[in-house]
Amino acid sequence: MTSMNQNKEGGTSQKAKKRFSSKDEKVEDRALRIGRRKCFTCTEYIEDGQPVNILEGLELHTNVFSHSEQRRIIKFIWNLQRKGRNRDLRGRTYCEPHKWMPGKGRVTIQFGCCYNYAVDKEGNPPGILQAEQVDEIPSMLKVIIKRLVQWHVLPASCVPDSCIVNIYDVGDCIPPHIDHDDFAPFLHALSSD
């Protein structure tokens, strides 16, 4: 008679091996399943005529989250949107602007810091507004960030302490842009790894 964890030859079954593998092995196994592509090129010429690859540093990661994980994340984001519409989020955490033109606009949910995209009604310039109140990063998003670091999607040297979630309707977009210099230390740390 054999136990459930051993096959007829006395070896350990694959199922038992997975159950007894260390947490570090599981993390590394998951990291290996993520697809990574880093070689993107799109040349534009800057003012002095020098060619520049404007996509240098861009990375595409695939298979990061399973379908069930993606469904849980989307359900979580919809719940955040419902809370925002009900005014259950603090201060400027949630912003849903009036649509002034088809294809323009998005819902923005900010955690950890308040980012001002343009000069606002109070005359504050674009950038991080230190005095504005927003909710802290929710635990689910903290878990996602931790996993992205463990899976080597984000570098361990630069763990984000803020998060902006944008929700677009079908056909919505924003023009190409560069985020404000307030995010430069984080972006610099990402590019130096």
C-alpha positions in Angstrom: 0.0 0.0 0.0 1.4 3.4 -0.9 0.6 6.8 0.6 -1.0 9.5 -1.4 2.3 11.3 -1.7 4.3 8.5 -3.2 4.0 6.7 -6.5 4.3 2.9 -6.9 8.1 3.1 -7.3 8.3 4.9 -3.9 9.1 8.4 -5.4 7.4 11.6 -4.4 4.6 12.6 -6.8 4.7 16.0 -8.6 1.7 17.2 -6.5 3.6 16.5 -3.3 6.8 18.1 -4.6 4.8 21.3 -5.3 3.2 21.2 -1.9 6.5 20.9 -0.1 8.5 23.4 -2.2 9.7 26.4 -0.4 8.1 29.8 -0.7 11.3 31.1 -2.4 11.0 28.3 -5.0 7.4 29.2 -5.7 8.3 32.9 -6.2 11.2 32.0 -8.6 9.0 29.6 -10.5 6.3 32.3 -11.0 9.0 34.9 -12.0 10.3 32.5 -14.7 6.8 32.2 -16.2 6.6 36.0 -16.8 7.4 37.0 -20.4 9.8 39.9 -20.8 10.6 42.0 -23.8 13.0 44.9 -23.7 14.2 45.6 -27.2 11.8 48.3 -28.6 12.9 50.9 -31.0 11.3 54.0 -32.4 13.8 56.7 -33.7 12.9 60.3 -33.6 15.2 63.2 -34.3 15.7 65.9 -31.6 16.4 69.6 -32.2 20.0 69.2 -33.3 19.2 66.4 -35.7 20.5 63.6 -33.5 18.6 60.3 -33.7 17.1 59.1 -30.3 15.4 55.9 -29.5 12.3 57.2 -27.7 11.4 53.7 -26.5 14.7 53.0 -24.8 14.1 51.5 -21.4 10.6 50.4 -22.2 9.8 46.9 -21.1 6.8 44.7 -21.8 5.9 42.0 -19.2 3.3 39.3 -20.1 1.7 36.5 -18.1 2.2 38.6 -14.9 -1.2 37.8 -13.5 -3.4 34.7 -14.1 -7.0 35.2 -15.5 -8.5 34.7 -12.1 -6.0 37.2 -10.5 -6.9 39.7 -13.2 -10.6 39.2 -12.5 -10.0 39.8 -8.8 -8.0 43.0 -9.5 -10.7 44.4 -11.9 -13.4 43.6 -9.3 -11.4 45.4 -6.7 -10.9 48.5 -9.0 -14.7 48.6 -9.7 -15.3 48.5 -6.0 -12.9 51.4 -5.5 -14.8 53.3 -8.3 -18.1 52.7 -6.5 -16.6 53.9 -3.2 -15.3 57.0 -5.0 -18.7 57.8 -6.5 -20.2 57.3 -3.0 -17.6 59.7 -1.5 -16.2 56.9 0.7 -12.6 57.8 -0.2 -10.7 60.6 1.4 -10.1 64.1 -0.1 -8.8 64.0 -3.6 -8.3 60.3 -3.8 -11.1 60.0 -6.4 -11.7 62.2 -9.4 -14.2 61.7 -12.1 -14.2 64.7 -14.4 -17.2 65.8 -16.5 -16.8 64.5 -20.1 -16.3 67.6 -22.2 -15.6 65.7 -25.4 -15.9 62.0 -26.6 -12.6 60.2 -26.1 -11.3 62.6 -23.5 -11.2 62.1 -19.8 -10.7 59.3 -17.3 -11.5 58.4 -13.7 -8.4 58.8 -11.5 -7.9 57.1 -8.1 -4.8 58.2 -6.3 -3.2 56.6 -3.3 -0.2 57.7 -1.2 0.0 61.2 -2.7 -2.1 63.6 -4.7 -0.8 64.4 -8.2 -2.1 67.6 -9.8 -2.2 67.1 -13.6 -2.6 70.8 -14.5 -3.0 74.2 -12.8 -6.1 73.8 -10.6 -8.7 76.2 -9.3 -6.5 77.1 -6.4 -3.6 78.0 -8.7 -1.5 75.0 -7.7 0.9 74.0 -10.5 1.2 70.5 -11.9 3.0 68.1 -9.5 2.6 66.4 -6.2 0.5 68.4 -3.8 2.0 67.7 -0.3 -0.9 69.2 1.6 -3.8 67.3 -0.1 -5.3 64.3 1.6 -5.6 61.0 -0.2 -6.1 57.4 1.0 -3.0 55.2 1.7 -2.3 52.4 -0.8 -4.9 49.6 -0.1 -3.5 46.3 1.1 -4.4 44.5 -2.1 -2.3 47.0 -4.2 0.5 46.6 -1.6 0.4 42.9 -2.2 0.5 43.4 -6.0 3.5 45.8 -5.6 5.3 43.3 -3.3 4.8 40.5 -5.8 5.9 42.6 -8.7 9.2 43.2 -6.8 9.5 39.5 -6.0 8.9 38.5 -9.6 11.5 41.1 -10.8 9.0 43.2 -12.7 9.9 46.1 -10.4 13.4 46.6 -9.0 13.8 46.0 -5.3 15.7 49.3 -5.1 12.7 51.4 -5.9 9.4 50.2 -4.3 6.6 52.7 -5.1 5.0 54.4 -2.1 2.1 55.9 -4.2 -0.2 54.5 -6.9 -2.4 56.1 -9.5 -5.2 54.0 -11.0 -6.8 55.4 -14.3 -10.1 54.0 -15.5 -10.9 54.6 -19.2 -14.2 54.1 -21.0 -14.0 52.5 -24.4 -12.5 55.0 -26.8 -11.0 57.2 -24.1 -7.4 58.1 -24.2 -4.8 60.7 -23.0 -2.2 62.3 -25.3 1.4 61.1 -25.1 3.1 62.8 -22.2 5.9 62.8 -19.7 4.9 62.7 -16.0 6.0 65.6 -13.9 9.5 65.9 -12.5 8.2 65.1 -9.0 8.3 61.4 -10.1 11.9 61.7 -11.4 13.6 60.0 -8.4 11.4 56.9 -8.9 11.8 56.9 -12.7 15.6 57.4 -12.4 15.9 54.5 -10.0 13.9 52.3 -12.5 16.1 53.3 -15.4 19.4 52.8 -13.5 18.6 49.1 -12.6 
